[in-house]
Amino acid sequence: MVLVAGPAQVDWKKLRQLVGRSRMRMATEDEVLEITGYGIGTVSPFGLKKQVRVLIDASVLNEEEISTGSGVRNTAIILKSADLRRALTDAEIVSLTE
């Protein structure tokens, strides 16, 4: 799982290098539900069905307040970026945006 700020785009080359894969694709709707327990458009980094590697782009932490998926469509969790970092202690801070 990659958390990226706002309209930023993941640099796929950087992501492939970081995870050691030559090819990658976005997860299908069924794969997202199976792994996270959430539907597309509602995914949260909290309360995941299965443990996954979480990568937080450093740009997320540049913002004082952020929003993320809540597990419910049209509803977000709003919190301070510092609180996100404290809550996701195993997450890796990386540079993955273009």
C-alpha positions, 0 to 999 in steps of 0.5 A: 500500500502506498500513501501519496499526497493529493494529486501526486502520482507514484513514480512506477520506476521508483516503486519497482526499484524499492520493492525489487520487481521489474513489473507491477500493476494495480490490484484488481477490485477483488484483490483489494477487497480480499487483502484490505477488507475494503472496497475501491474508494474506501481503503484505509491504512487502518484495520486492514484484513491482512498485514501489508507493507505500507509505504508513505510518500514523504510528501504526505508528512509535509502537510499538517493535516491529511485525510485518508480512507475510512472504509466507508464511501464518501467518508474520510478520516481527517488527522494530523500527519504526525498522528498518522506517522505515530499510528503506522509505526511499521510504515516506511517513509519513502520518496515515490512521487514524480 
